[in-house]
Each structure stands twice: as C-alpha cells, then as structure tokens.
C-alpha cells in the first residue's frame, strides 16, 4: 500500500525538481502556518547537495531518496 500526504504545492517554470527543494519547503511552511523545524522527506528528484547542506545548516534533518529501485516495477507487474 502506498500512502501520499501532500503538505504544500506551488508552480515553477523549472522542468526538474533538483533546484526546487527550498521553495517547496517554503510552500509547506506557508501551508502549515509555521516554519519547517525538524525534518523533511523528499523523493530523488529533489536531490541537490548544496541545497540540502544549506537546509541542514539550519538544523533541519533531510531524508532524500538516492534511487528509485522500489519504483522500478509497476504494482501490477508480477515479481520475478
């Protein structure tokens, strides 16, 4: 079972998410009415070392996927 929880959204001209992590965290903070304080989880599209280091320097833990191995197989395809 896959569960998704959307906490923030915004529109960008960028075709890739790797430079969008900080704006996304701002969108989440705006939606929640408070600054992100402890930790966040993001998919591999958001991986950007300098951006993650900047966020971690503020005391926020980053959990960003490094690969998508679990998503290589579609749910309706049988495992071999």
N, C-alpha and C positions, 0 to 999 in steps of 0.2 A: 504494500500500500504506500502511495506517495501522498504526502500532505504538504500543501503550499500555504504560506501565510504572507500576504503582501502587506508591508508596512509603509511603503512610500512609492511614489511614482513621479516621473517628470519626463518631459520631451527634450530630446537632444538632436543636433544635426550630425553627430558622430555615428559612423557605421559600426564602430567597435566599442565595447564597454570598458576596455582597459584604462581609459583616462576618465572614466565616469564614476569612480568609487567615491571620491569626496563629495561631488554633487548629490549622489544618491544618499549618502549618509545625512547630508543637509535636508534632503526631501523627507527622509524618515524622521529626523528630529522635528521638522515642521509638522508632520502628520501627528506625531505623538505629543507635540506641545512641550517638548523638553529635549535637551542635548543628549546624544548617544553617549553613555557614560562608561560602560564596562566592556562590551564585546559585540562583535558582529560576525555574521556568516554570509559568504558570497560565493557564487559559482565561479568557475575558472575563467570566464570571460572578463572578470574584473581584476585579474592578477596584474599587478604593476608594482614592482619592488619599491621604488621611491615613494609612491603614494601610500603604500602600506606602512613603510617606515615612518612617514610623516604622521599618520594616524596613530601608530603605536607610540610615538614620542609624546602623545597627549594622554597616554595611559589607557588606551583602548586596545583590547586584545583583538587580533584579526584571525579569522578562520576562513581561508580562501582555498577552494579546491585547486589542486595542481593538475588533475586529469579528470577525464570523464569516463573512466573504464566501466563504471557501473551502468552508464547510459549508452554504451555501445550497442547493446542488444535491446530491441524493441520488446515491450512487455508481452506482446502476443507471439513472439518467436520462441520456440522451444529451446531450452538449454541443451547443449551437446555434451 
